[in-house]
Amino acid sequence: MNISDEDLIEEFKKRLEDKNRALSDLRAVTKNLETLNKKLQESEKLKTDFLSNIRNEINNPLTVMVALSEELSTMKSIEEKRFKGIAGMLHKEALKLDFQIKNILTAAELESGENYLHITKVNVHSLIEECLMTFAPMIEEKGLVVKKSGPSPLWINTDSEKMAIALSNLISNAIMFNKEGGKIDISVRECDETFFCSVKDEGIGIAKDDQNVIFDRFKQLDTGMRKKYMGHGLGLSVAMAAVNFMDGTITVDSKAEKGSTFTLTVPDRSEEETEGVSTEGTEFFFDEEQEF
């Protein structure tokens, strides 16, 4: 068979193009693999940091509680002032531990995909008061002033447990990152069957570039050996996940060193059948024959 020079050149061109295309595809695959590997390494680091942080967040209060309870159990006599001091410290550490465990359990439940909404008639102001009582020792220790505003009474139909965990994390953040003697403003309102709650602090604020990552699981802006603030990077992600589960959202308005305002928005499910009523953070359930 006679092959012309032109045919031979065309065949070489075709094979060269195929080779270049294969090399280009290989480079693209390699780049994707490198990107994926980098993300996996970052994910592993985040999880490692999270496990280290959460271990401290649980071990620290638990260690204090064990030491204080041991001190009480071995004392033959104790002054009332000293007893109240130890009881107060035990209470404070128990509240910290309870909050961390609730966050971990909520995260696990939401991630399992087996969770569902328990709609109850919720007294918003009582729910906020219950959250504030949880953090009362921390608020007092930091000398913070809490101001609440909004129509009262205010009842909405929602999942009280998920609402409580979301509000608790927003309030916890406002306490943790606030300045000494600062203020926390909590305002609530309802408009067009939508509930709004804003939590404003006078703390360190969040730079614009960082506001996209603060709701990521395990993500913390304050990390490393010189870490100043407590926490494990789970709180805001749990709050957002709980609110999203209620078909709502959380937005943030903040500037570095100018404080932050987090606004929670969820629908008031007034058209849905409620399973009970929730006041002061406690749910009471009733069957179809009972009336509220």
ROLOMAR-541548 format. One record per residue: x, y, z of N, C-alpha, C, CB in turn; residue in three letters. Coordinates in steps of 0.02 Angstrom, whole numbers, padded with zeros to 5 digits, always signed. Glycine has a CB too. Layout:
N
XYZXYZXYZXYZALA;...
This chain:
292
+00043-00059+00000+00000+00000+00000+00044+00062+00000-00048+00000+00061MET;+00030+00106-00046+00068+00168-00049+00034+00222-00007+00074+00192-00123ASN;+00073+00252+00038+00047+00306+00081+00083+00370+00062+00058+00290+00157ILE;+00043+00418+00045+00072+00482+00024+00101+00519+00085+00020+00526-00011SER;+00145+00565+00069+00175+00606+00123+00121+00646+00160+00227+00654+00094ASP;+00070+00669+00122+00017+00708+00154-00022+00665+00204-00031+00736+00101GLU;-00037+00602+00184-00074+00557+00230-00032+00542+00292-00092+00492+00194ASP;+00033+00533+00281+00077+00518+00337+00080+00577+00386+00148+00501+00311LEU;+00085+00636+00358+00086+00697+00400+00021+00704+00439+00099+00761+00357ILE;-00036+00692+00405-00101+00697+00438-00106+00646+00494-00158+00686+00387GLU;-00080+00585+00483-00082+00533+00535-00040+00554+00595-00057+00466+00507GLU;+00020+00582+00581+00062+00607+00635+00026+00662+00675+00128+00634+00608PHE;-00007+00708+00639-00044+00763+00672-00099+00736+00717-00073+00810+00619LYS;-00135+00685+00689-00190+00656+00728-00164+00623+00792-00228+00605+00686LYS;-00110+00585+00786-00083+00551+00844-00054+00601+00895-00028+00502+00823ARG;-00024+00655+00869+00002+00707+00913-00055+00742+00951+00042+00759+00873LEU;-00110+00755+00915-00169+00786+00948-00198+00739+01001-00222+00803+00895GLU;-00202+00674+00984-00227+00625+01033-00182+00623+01095-00232+00554+01001ASP;-00115+00625+01082-00068+00624+01138-00075+00686+01181+00004+00617+01113LYS;-00081+00744+01149-00089+00807+01186-00154+00808+01226-00087+00867+01138ASN;-00208+00780+01195-00272+00778+01229-00269+00732+01290-00327+00755+01181ARG;-00234+00675+01280-00226+00628+01336-00185+00659+01392-00192+00563+01312ALA;-00132+00696+01374-00091+00730+01424-00132+00784+01461-00029+00761+01392LEU;-00173+00820+01423-00215+00872+01453-00264+00840+01502-00253+00912+01399SER;-00296+00785+01481-00343+00750+01526-00307+00724+01588-00378+00691+01488ASP;-00246+00698+01578-00207+00673+01635-00190+00729+01684-00143+00638+01610LEU;-00171+00788+01656-00155+00844+01699-00217+00866+01739-00128+00903+01658ARG;-00275+00865+01706-00337+00885+01740-00354+00836+01796-00395+00888+01689ALA;-00347+00770+01781-00360+00720+01832-00311+00727+01890-00355+00649+01802VAL;-00247+00738+01874-00195+00747+01926-00211+00808+01969-00126+00755+01894THR;-00231+00863+01937-00248+00923+01974-00308+00912+02020-00263+00981+01926LYS;-00359+00876+01994-00417+00861+02036-00399+00817+02095-00472+00826+01993ASN;-00355+00768+02082-00332+00724+02136-00292+00762+02188-00290+00667+02107LEU;-00251+00809+02166-00212+00850+02212-00258+00894+02254-00161+00894+02173GLU;-00310+00923+02221-00358+00964+02257-00397+00923+02308-00407+00997+02208THR;-00418+00863+02287-00455+00818+02332-00411+00797+02391-00479+00756+02293LEU;-00348+00782+02377-00302+00762+02429-00292+00818+02480-00235+00741+02399ASN;-00286+00880+02453-00278+00938+02497-00339+00947+02542-00265+01001+02455LYS;-00398+00938+02512-00460+00945+02551-00465+00891+02604-00522+00942+02505LYS;-00445+00830+02587-00445+00775+02635-00397+00788+02693-00427+00708+02601LEU;-00338+00815+02676-00289+00832+02728-00316+00887+02773-00223+00854+02696GLN;-00348+00938+02742-00378+00992+02782-00434+00965+02826-00405+01048+02736GLU;-00475+00920+02797-00530+00891+02835-00505+00851+02895-00573+00847+02790SER;-00452+00811+02883-00423+00772+02937-00395+00816+02991-00368+00726+02909GLU;-00363+00871+02970-00335+00918+03019-00390+00951+03060-00293+00972+02984LYS;-00445+00970+03025-00501+01001+03060-00531+00952+03111-00555+01024+03010LEU;-00539+00889+03090-00568+00839+03135-00521+00825+03193-00583+00775+03097LYS;-00455+00823+03179-00407+00812+03233-00409+00869+03283-00335+00805+03204THR;-00410+00931+03257-00415+00990+03301-00480+00989+03340-00410+01056+03260ASP;-00535+00969+03306-00599+00966+03340-00598+00916+03397-00655+00947+03290PHE;-00571+00856+03384-00569+00805+03436-00526+00828+03495-00541+00739+03408LEU;-00471+00863+03480-00429+00890+03533-00466+00942+03573-00364+00920+03503SER;-00501+00988+03538-00537+01041+03572-00595+01014+03613-00563+01091+03522ASN;-00634+00967+03583-00693+00942+03618-00672+00900+03678-00736+00900+03571ILE;-00614+00867+03673-00588+00830+03731-00574+00877+03789-00524+00791+03711ARG;-00544+00935+03772-00531+00985+03824-00595+01014+03852-00487+01040+03797ASN;-00643+01028+03806-00706+01059+03826-00746+01013+03873-00749+01076+03765GLU;-00737+00948+03866-00772+00900+03909-00729+00883+03970-00790+00836+03870ILE;-00665+00871+03958-00621+00850+04014-00612+00905+04066-00553+00831+03986ASN;-00605+00967+04043-00592+01022+04090-00647+01030+04143-00585+01087+04052ASN;-00711+01038+04122-00763+01044+04173-00772+00980+04214-00829+01062+04141PRO;-00762+00922+04180-00769+00858+04215-00715+00851+04269-00766+00799+04165LEU;-00654+00870+04252-00598+00867+04301-00612+00912+04361-00532+00886+04267THR;-00636+00972+04347-00652+01019+04401-00707+00991+04445-00673+01088+04372VAL;-00758+00962+04414-00815+00934+04452-00792+00877+04496-00870+00911+04404MET;-00749+00834+04469-00724+00777+04509-00683+00802+04568-00681+00730+04464VAL;-00639+00852+04556-00597+00879+04609-00638+00912+04664-00546+00928+04580ALA;-00688+00952+04643-00729+00988+04692-00773+00940+04732-00772+01040+04656LEU;-00802+00891+04697-00844+00843+04733-00803+00801+04781-00881+00797+04683SER;-00740+00785+04762-00696+00748+04806-00679+00790+04868-00631+00727+04769GLU;-00668+00854+04857-00654+00899+04913-00712+00901+04962-00638+00969+04887GLU;-00773+00904+04934-00832+00906+04977-00840+00841+05016-00895+00919+04936LEU;-00827+00785+04982-00838+00719+05014-00787+00704+05069-00836+00665+04962SER;-00729+00735+05066-00677+00721+05115-00675+00772+05173-00609+00720+05081THR;-00713+00825+05167-00714+00876+05219-00755+00853+05279-00742+00943+05192MET;-00727+00862+05338-00763+00844+05399-00810+00901+05419-00715+00828+05456LYS;-00790+00961+05405-00833+01019+05417-00817+01072+05365-00824+01046+05490SER;-00865+01115+05352-00855+01166+05301-00898+01227+05317-00872+01139+05231ILE;-00870+01286+05307-00907+01347+05318-00959+01356+05263-00860+01408+05320GLU;-01014+01390+05279-01068+01400+05231-01044+01437+05169-01126+01437+05264GLU;-01001+01488+05180-00976+01528+05124-00935+01484+05076-00934+01586+05149LYS;-00893+01442+05104-00852+01398+05064-00895+01346+05028-00799+01362+05107ARG;-00945+01321+05062-00990+01271+05032-01027+01302+04972-01041+01246+05085PHE;-01053+01363+04982-01089+01396+04927-01042+01410+04868-01120+01462+04951LYS;-00979+01426+04883-00931+01438+04830-00918+01376+04789-00866+01464+04859GLY;-00909+01320+04823-00896+01257+04787-00958+01236+04748-00876+01201+04837ILE;-01017+01243+04779-01079+01225+04744-01089+01268+04682-01139+01234+04791ALA;-01071+01332+04687-01076+01376+04629-01030+01356+04573-01061+01448+04649GLY;-00968+01336+04590-00920+01314+04539-00942+01249+04507-00851+01306+04570MET;-00969+01203+04548-00995+01140+04522-01052+01153+04472-01019+01095+04579LEU;-01096+01199+04491-01153+01215+04448-01129+01245+04382-01200+01264+04484HIS;-01081+01290+04385-01055+01322+04325-01023+01271+04278-01003+01375+04344LYS;-00982+01226+04305-00949+01176+04263-00999+01125+04235-00894+01140+04303GLU;-01050+01109+04275-01102+01062+04252-01141+01092+04193-01150+01044+04309ALA;-01154+01157+04196-01189+01191+04141-01147+01190+04077-01207+01263+04161LEU;-01082+01202+04085-01037+01199+04027-01038+01130+03995-00965+01218+04047LYS;-01033+01079+04037-01031+01010+04012-01097+00992+03978-01017+00961+04070LEU;-01152+01011+04009-01218+00997+03981-01226+01029+03912-01273+01021+04028ASP;-01203+01091+03905-01208+01127+03841-01167+01093+03787-01185+01199+03850PHE;-01106+01072+03803-01063+01040+03753-01093+00973+03731-00993+01029+03781GLN;-01119+00934+03778-01147+00869+03762-01209+00877+03719-01164+00830+03825ILE;-01252+00926+03734-01312+00939+03694-01293+00956+03622-01353+00996+03725LYS;-01240+00995+03613-01218+01012+03546-01196+00951+03507-01161+01063+03549ASN;-01157+00908+03540-01132+00848+03507-01190+00801+03488-01082+00810+03552ILE;-01237+00792+03534-01294+00748+03521-01338+00776+03467-01335+00738+03585LEU;-01349+00842+03467-01390+00873+03415-01358+00865+03346-01401+00948+03430THR;-01292+00876+03343-01255+00867+03280-01263+00796+03254-01181+00885+03289ALA;-01257+00747+03299-01262+00677+03280-01333+00660+03256-01244+00631+03339ALA;-01383+00687+03290-01452+00673+03271-01469+00703+03203-01500+00702+03324GLU;-01448+00765+03192-01462+00798+03128-01426+00764+03070-01442+00872+03132LEU;-01366+00739+03083-01327+00707+03031-01352+00637+03015-01253+00704+03052GLU;-01387+00606+03063-01411+00538+03053-01467+00534+03001-01436+00510+03119SER;-01502+00591+02990-01556+00592+02942-01620+00560+02968-01535+00557+02880GLY;-01620+00541+03031-01679+00508+03060-01719+00555+03106-01658+00447+03099GLU;-01701+00618+03105-01733+00667+03147-01795+00695+03112-01685+00723+03165ASN;-01842+00722+03152-01900+00755+03123-01924+00808+03172-01956+00704+03107TYR;-01966+00852+03147-01989+00909+03186-02042+00889+03237-02016+00963+03141LEU;-02036+00916+03298-02087+00910+03350-02117+00979+03359-02058+00881+03418HIS;-02172+00993+03326-02201+01060+03328-02242+01069+03392-02245+01073+03266ILE;-02223+01120+03431-02260+01137+03492-02272+01213+03492-02221+01115+03555THR;-02318+01233+03534-02332+01305+03542-02280+01331+03592-02406+01318+03567LYS;-02236+01376+03569-02178+01396+03608-02184+01468+03633-02115+01389+03566VAL;-02172+01477+03698-02168+01543+03728-02096+01568+03717-02186+01541+03805ASN;-02088+01613+03669-02021+01635+03647-01982+01666+03705-02027+01684+03590VAL;-02013+01711+03742-01976+01746+03795-01955+01698+03851-02020+01802+03825HIS;-01997+01649+03866-01979+01600+03917-01921+01557+03893-02039+01556+03935SER;-01921+01541+03828-01867+01500+03800-01801+01538+03803-01883+01481+03727LEU;-01803+01603+03788-01742+01644+03791-01718+01649+03864-01755+01714+03762ILE;-01764+01658+03910-01746+01662+03981-01712+01598+04004-01807+01676+04024GLU;-01739+01541+03980-01709+01477+03999-01638+01471+03973-01752+01419+03971GLU;-01627+01494+03911-01559+01494+03882-01513+01539+03922-01561+01516+03809CYS;-01537+01598+03941-01496+01645+03979-01478+01618+04048-01532+01712+03985LEU;-01525+01582+04079-01512+01552+04144-01455+01502+04140-01575+01518+04172MET;-01450+01466+04084-01396+01418+04075-01328+01452+04077-01404+01382+04008THR;-01325+01513+04050-01261+01548+04045-01253+01603+04098-01253+01578+03976PHE;-01299+01604+04147-01298+01657+04198-01230+01664+04232-01351+01643+04249ALA;-01197+01609+04253-01131+01616+04286-01079+01649+04241-01106+01548+04309PRO;-01079+01632+04176-01031+01661+04129-01046+01734+04115-01032+01622+04063MET;-01111+01751+04112-01131+01820+04101-01109+01863+04160-01208+01826+04091ILE;-01120+01837+04220-01101+01874+04281-01025+01880+04286-01129+01839+04343GLU;-00989+01826+04271-00916+01826+04275-00885+01879+04229-00889+01756+04258GLU;-00916+01889+04171-00889+01936+04121-00918+02006+04129-00903+01910+04051LYS;-00966+02014+04175-00996+02079+04188-01037+02105+04130-00943+02129+04204GLY;-01071+02060+04095-01110+02080+04036-01180+02103+04055-01114+02022+03987LEU;-01207+02148+04015-01275+02173+04024-01318+02146+03966-01277+02251+04027VAL;-01372+02112+03983-01416+02083+03932-01481+02123+03928-01431+02009+03947VAL;-01497+02145+03869-01559+02182+03857-01603+02143+03808-01544+02254+03830LYS;-01667+02136+03826-01714+02100+03782-01769+02148+03759-01745+02039+03819LYS;-01790+02141+03698-01844+02184+03672-01887+02144+03624-01814+02246+03636SER;-01949+02168+03616-01996+02135+03571-02063+02127+03604-01969+02067+03550GLY;-02115+02114+03566-02182+02106+03593-02187+02048+03641-02233+02096+03537PRO;-02223+02058+03695-02231+02006+03746-02304+02005+03768-02183+02017+03807SER;-02336+01946+03772-02308+01880+03757-02302+01870+03681-02352+01825+03788PRO;-02258+01824+03663-02249+01805+03592-02245+01729+03588-02185+01839+03561LEU;-02297+01700+03558-02299+01627+03550-02293+01610+03476-02365+01598+03580TRP;-02254+01558+03461-02249+01534+03392-02252+01458+03393-02184+01559+03358ILE;-02271+01430+03336-02271+01357+03329-02206+01335+03295-02333+01334+03288ASN;-02165+01300+03332-02101+01277+03305-02075+01219+03346-02049+01336+03304THR;-02016+01196+03330-01983+01143+03369-01944+01176+03425-01936+01098+03323ASP;-01968+01170+03486-01938+01206+03543-01867+01182+03557-01981+01197+03605SER;-01854+01117+03549-01787+01090+03564-01735+01117+03516-01788+01013+03562GLU;-01752+01117+03451-01704+01142+03401-01697+01218+03406-01727+01122+03330LYS;-01752+01252+03422-01749+01324+03431-01704+01340+03491-01819+01354+03442MET;-01710+01302+03544-01671+01314+03605-01596+01304+03591-01694+01268+03661ALA;-01578+01251+03555-01507+01239+03542-01477+01292+03496-01497+01169+03510ILE;-01518+01317+03448-01495+01370+03404-01484+01435+03443-01544+01382+03346ALA;-01534+01455+03484-01528+01516+03524-01471+01510+03574-01594+01529+03561LEU;-01463+01452+03604-01410+01443+03653-01341+01454+03622-01413+01372+03683SER;-01331+01430+03561-01267+01439+03529-01254+01511+03508-01262+01394+03468ASN;-01307+01546+03487-01299+01617+03469-01283+01658+03532-01362+01644+03435LEU;-01318+01643+03587-01306+01679+03649-01237+01662+03677-01360+01662+03702ILE;-01217+01598+03672-01151+01577+03695-01096+01615+03658-01141+01501+03685SER;-01104+01622+03592-01055+01659+03552-01052+01732+03573-01073+01654+03478ASN;-01111+01762+03586-01114+01832+03606-01079+01843+03673-01187+01856+03610ALA;-01081+01792+03717-01047+01796+03781-00972+01786+03772-01075+01743+03830ILE;-00953+01733+03736-00883+01714+03729-00841+01768+03695-00878+01650+03690MET;-00868+01798+03642-00828+01845+03603-00842+01918+03620-00841+01833+03529PHE;-00881+01929+03672-00896+01998+03692-00839+02027+03733-00961+02000+03734ASN;-00838+02092+03739-00788+02124+03780-00811+02123+03853-00775+02197+03757LYS;-00764+02130+03899-00780+02132+03970-00827+02191+03983-00716+02138+04013GLU;-00882+02177+04019-00931+02230+04034-00972+02252+03975-00895+02288+04062GLY;-00971+02213+03921-01008+02231+03861-01083+02218+03866-00980+02194+03801GLY;-01118+02231+03812-01190+02222+03810-01209+02168+03760-01226+02288+03793LYS;-01265+02136+03774-01296+02089+03728-01369+02111+03718-01292+02015+03754ILE;-01388+02125+03657-01457+02145+03641-01491+02087+03605-01458+02210+03598ASP;-01546+02064+03634-01586+02010+03604-01654+02038+03586-01592+01948+03652ILE;-01669+02041+03522-01734+02068+03501-01773+02015+03461-01725+02132+03458SER;-01839+02013+03472-01881+01965+03438-01941+02001+03407-01906+01910+03487VAL;-01965+01973+03353-02026+02000+03321-02054+01946+03275-02011+02066+03282ARG;-02115+01958+03253-02147+01913+03205-02179+01955+03151-02199+01867+03239GLU;-02170+01934+03088-02198+01970+03032-02215+01920+02977-02148+02024+03006CYS;-02277+01923+02952-02299+01879+02898-02285+01806+02913-02265+01898+02832ASP;-02305+01785+02974-02297+01715+02996-02224+01692+02994-02339+01670+02952GLU;-02178+01740+03005-02107+01724+03010-02079+01754+03074-02068+01751+02948THR;-02042+01714+03110-02013+01736+03174-01941+01758+03163-02017+01680+03227PHE;-01923+01815+03192-01856+01842+03188-01827+01851+03259-01855+01909+03150PHE;-01765+01830+03268-01730+01842+03331-01659+01864+03316-01731+01779+03377CYS;-01640+01923+03340-01572+01949+03330-01534+01950+03395-01575+02019+03299SER;-01472+01928+03393-01428+01928+03451-01367+01971+03434-01406+01855+03472VAL;-01361+02028+03467-01308+02076+03451-01260+02082+03509-01338+02145+03435LYS;-01195+02083+03494-01144+02090+03546-01097+02148+03530-01104+02025+03554ASP;-01053+02164+03576-01004+02218+03567-00933+02190+03567-01012+02272+03623GLU;-00926+02131+03537-00863+02095+03541-00815+02109+03484-00876+02024+03543GLY;-00773+02059+03470-00717+02067+03424-00739+02072+03351-00669+02010+03432ILE;-00801+02052+03336-00824+02055+03268-00793+02003+03222-00812+02124+03241GLY;-00816+02003+03159-00792+01953+03111-00777+01989+03045-00845+01896+03100ILE;-00718+01980+03019-00699+02010+02956-00743+01983+02900-00625+01998+02940ALA;-00754+02024+02849-00799+02005+02794-00778+01940+02761-00801+02060+02741LYS;-00714+01931+02750-00689+01871+02716-00700+01807+02757-00616+01879+02701ASP;-00707+01815+02823-00715+01756+02866-00788+01737+02878-00682+01770+02933ASP;-00834+01781+02857-00905+01768+02872-00934+01710+02833-00945+01830+02858GLN;-00900+01689+02779-00924+01633+02739-00906+01565+02770-00895+01636+02669ASN;-00860+01564+02817-00836+01499+02843-00855+01486+02915-00761+01496+02836VAL;-00883+01536+02949-00896+01528+03021-00950+01475+03036-00917+01594+03051ILE;-00991+01459+02986-01044+01409+02996-01021+01339+02974-01107+01428+02959PHE;-00958+01333+02951-00933+01268+02931-00918+01225+02993-00869+01275+02889ASP;-00932+01160+02987-00921+01113+03041-00847+01111+03060-00945+01043+03022ARG;-00832+01115+03124-00765+01112+03153-00722+01174+03140-00729+01051+03127PHE;-00749+01224+03104-00708+01281+03085-00704+01332+03141-00736+01314+03022LYS;-00643+01354+03157-00631+01406+03207-00582+01457+03179-00604+01376+03273GLN;-00598+01521+03190-00553+01574+03168-00495+01583+03216-00591+01640+03159LEU;-00508+01565+03280-00457+01572+03332-00428+01503+03346-00487+01603+03397ASP;-00369+01489+03319-00339+01423+03327-00266+01429+03347-00346+01382+03262THR;-00235+01370+03358-00163+01370+03372-00147+01371+03445-00130+01427+03338GLY;-00082+01374+03459-00057+01372+03527-00079+01433+03568+00018+01367+03527MET;-00089+01489+03533-00107+01551+03567-00182+01564+03566-00071+01610+03536ARG;-00220+01511+03557-00292+01516+03555-00319+01551+03617-00324+01448+03548LYS;-00357+01605+03607-00381+01647+03662-00450+01626+03686-00382+01719+03641LYS;-00492+01603+03640-00562+01589+03657-00574+01514+03660-00609+01622+03607TYR;-00620+01495+03704-00639+01425+03710-00684+01406+03652-00674+01411+03778MET;-00704+01343+03648-00748+01321+03595-00715+01267+03552-00769+01380+03552GLY;-00756+01236+03509-00731+01181+03469-00753+01185+03396-00754+01115+03498HIS;-00782+01241+03375-00800+01249+03305-00863+01211+03285-00745+01228+03262GLY;-00904+01193+03333-00965+01155+03317-01028+01196+03327-00968+01093+03361LEU;-01026+01246+03372-01085+01283+03392-01125+01314+03336-01066+01335+03439GLY;-01093+01357+03295-01130+01391+03242-01153+01344+03188-01086+01445+03211LEU;-01115+01291+03174-01137+01242+03124-01199+01204+03149-01080+01192+03107SER;-01200+01189+03214-01259+01155+03243-01319+01202+03242-01244+01133+03316VAL;-01308+01266+03260-01362+01315+03258-01391+01321+03188-01337+01384+03283ALA;-01347+01327+03138-01370+01333+03069-01407+01271+03046-01312+01348+03023MET;-01380+01211+03063-01411+01149+03043-01481+01142+03074-01367+01089+03062ALA;-01487+01160+03138-01552+01156+03172-01602+01203+03141-01543+01171+03247ALA;-01580+01264+03126-01625+01314+03096-01644+01294+03025-01592+01384+03096VAL;-01596+01269+02986-01611+01246+02919-01661+01189+02920-01547+01223+02883ASN;-01656+01146+02971-01703+01090+02978-01774+01116+02989-01682+01045+03036PHE;-01779+01176+03019-01844+01208+03030-01864+01253+02971-01844+01248+03095MET;-01828+01245+02914-01840+01286+02854-01825+01359+02865-01912+01277+02830ASP;-01776+01374+02908-01757+01442+02921-01685+01455+02903-01769+01460+02994GLY;-01658+01510+02925-01588+01527+02910-01560+01572+02964-01583+01560+02840THR;-01494+01580+02963-01459+01626+03008-01414+01670+02965-01418+01588+03063ILE;-01418+01736+02976-01375+01783+02940-01332+01820+02992-01416+01833+02898THR;-01276+01848+02968-01232+01884+03012-01214+01951+02982-01167+01843+03027VAL;-01214+02002+03025-01193+02069+03005-01138+02090+03054-01254+02121+03006ASP;-01077+02098+03029-01022+02109+03075-00963+02144+03040-00998+02044+03105SER;-00924+02178+03081-00861+02207+03059-00809+02194+03113-00867+02284+03044LYS;-00747+02184+03093-00694+02171+03141-00690+02226+03193-00626+02163+03105ALA;-00689+02207+03256-00684+02252+03314-00746+02295+03324-00624+02296+03307GLU;-00801+02279+03287-00862+02319+03293-00922+02279+03317-00878+02351+03226LYS;-00911+02218+03340-00966+02177+03364-01000+02140+03307-01015+02220+03400GLY;-01048+02098+03326-01084+02056+03276-01158+02053+03293-01054+01986+03274SER;-01199+02046+03242-01270+02035+03251-01289+01973+03210-01312+02096+03229THR;-01311+01921+03245-01336+01861+03212-01412+01862+03214-01308+01796+03247PHE;-01443+01851+03157-01516+01852+03153-01542+01785+03131-01540+01907+03104THR;-01582+01755+03174-01614+01690+03161-01684+01703+03133-01616+01646+03227LEU;-01701+01667+03080-01767+01674+03049-01797+01605+03037-01762+01714+02983THR;-01857+01594+03064-01891+01530+03052-01966+01543+03041-01881+01481+03112VAL;-01999+01501+03003-02071+01509+02992-02110+01491+03055-02095+01467+02933PRO;-02163+01529+03068-02210+01511+03121-02260+01463+03090-02245+01575+03152ASP;-02257+01400+03112-02299+01348+03081-02368+01347+03113-02266+01279+03088ARG;-02402+01404+03108-02467+01412+03141-02521+01369+03108-02488+01484+03139SER;-02510+01350+03045-02560+01310+03010-02553+01235+03025-02556+01322+02935GLU;-02497+01216+03056-02486+01145+03070-02512+01125+03138-02411+01128+03065GLU;-02529+01062+03145-02554+01036+03209-02496+01030+03258-02589+00968+03200GLU;-02505+01057+03318-02451+01055+03368-02458+00992+03411-02453+01117+03412THR;-02400+00970+03437-02399+00910+03480-02404+00928+03553-02335+00871+03467GLU;-02401+00993+03570-02405+01013+03640-02388+01086+03647-02358+00971+03682GLY;-02369+01105+03708-02351+01174+03722-02285+01175+03759-02406+01209+03764VAL;-02243+01225+03745-02178+01230+03777-02172+01297+03812-02121+01222+03725SER;-02162+01294+03878-02152+01355+03918-02090+01346+03959-02213+01371+03962THR;-02049+01397+03963-01987+01396+04002-01943+01336+03983-02002+01393+04077GLU;-01944+01319+03917-01900+01267+03893-01924+01196+03906-01834+01275+03923GLY;-01984+01188+03936-02011+01122+03951-02070+01108+03906-02030+01117+04025THR;-02072+01049+03875-02126+01031+03831-02179+00991+03868-02100+00992+03771GLU;-02242+01007+03854-02299+00969+03881-02339+00943+03821-02343+01012+03929PHE;-02348+00878+03818-02383+00849+03761-02454+00829+03780-02344+00788+03734PHE;-02499+00833+03730-02568+00813+03742-02593+00775+03682-02613+00875+03756PHE;-02644+00734+03693-02671+00696+03636-02727+00735+03603-02697+00626+03660ASP;-02757+00705+03553-02806+00740+03512-02869+00757+03550-02824+00698+03452GLU;-02884+00721+03605-02946+00734+03642-02937+00792+03690-02967+00673+03680GLU;-02875+00813+03704-02864+00868+03750-02861+00933+03712-02799+00857+03790GLN;-02879+00987+03747-02877+01053+03717-02830+01096+03756-02946+01084+03715GLU;-02798+01143+03720-02752+01189+03752-02788+01255+03763-02688+01199+03710PHE;
